[in-house]
Amino acid sequence: MLHYALVFLVIALVAAVFGFGGIAAGAVGIAKILFFVFIIMAVISFAVSLIKR
């Protein structure tokens, strides 16, 4: 999931360089959502692994 967040971030940067502001804003929004979902899932996974010990 972190990979997809980075891919959308790169797409946003390339779109911003070429002047496609709407596409860049959309890609940044998707990248942010994917990053936060990744962080939440990583924290939950870490907590579950601590509880199972």
Phi and psi in degrees as a GROMACS rama.xvg file:
@    title "Ramachandran Plot"
@    xaxis  label "Phi"
@    yaxis  label "Psi"
@TYPE xy
-63.8682  -33.4084  LEU-2
-60.7521  -45.4543  HIS-3
-65.408  -36.1786  TYR-4
-62.3544  -42.2721  ALA-5
-67.9637  -36.5373  LEU-6
-62.8729  -45.2785  VAL-7
-66.8065  -32.4949  PHE-8
-65.7477  -42.2862  LEU-9
-65.1202  -41.2468  VAL-10
-60.0944  -41.721  ILE-11
-64.3804  -41.4662  ALA-12
-65.3113  -42.7004  LEU-13
-65.5713  -42.5435  VAL-14
-63.9741  -37.7176  ALA-15
-67.4392  -38.1004  ALA-16
-63.4383  -38.945  VAL-17
-86.6237  1.28345  PHE-18
91.0246  13.7795  GLY-19
-92.9935  83.4679  PHE-20
-65.4625  -40.4942  GLY-21
-66.0983  -43.6014  GLY-22
-65.868  -41.0483  ILE-23
-62.6986  -42.3653  ALA-24
-65.629  -39.9015  ALA-25
-64.735  -43.5875  GLY-26
-66.405  -37.3552  ALA-27
-65.7664  -40.862  VAL-28
-61.0854  -44.1849  GLY-29
-65.0517  -41.3128  ILE-30
-62.5309  -40.5788  ALA-31
-63.4923  -45.2228  LYS-32
-61.4889  -47.1296  ILE-33
-62.8604  -38.1899  LEU-34
-64.9669  -44.7046  PHE-35
-68.5688  -35.1921  PHE-36
-63.8092  -41.5265  VAL-37
-60.6094  -45.506  PHE-38
-61.987  -44.7493  ILE-39
-62.8912  -43.9578  ILE-40
-67.1907  -35.721  MET-41
-66.2654  -42.1248  ALA-42
-65.492  -42.9304  VAL-43
-63.276  -43.16  ILE-44
-62.6625  -41.4863  SER-45
-64.1089  -43.2009  PHE-46
-65.6851  -41.455  ALA-47
-65.3638  -38.5495  VAL-48
-67.5672  -31.7269  SER-49
-71.286  -37.4974  LEU-50
-69.989  -38.0553  ILE-51
-69.5621  -19.6798  LYS-52
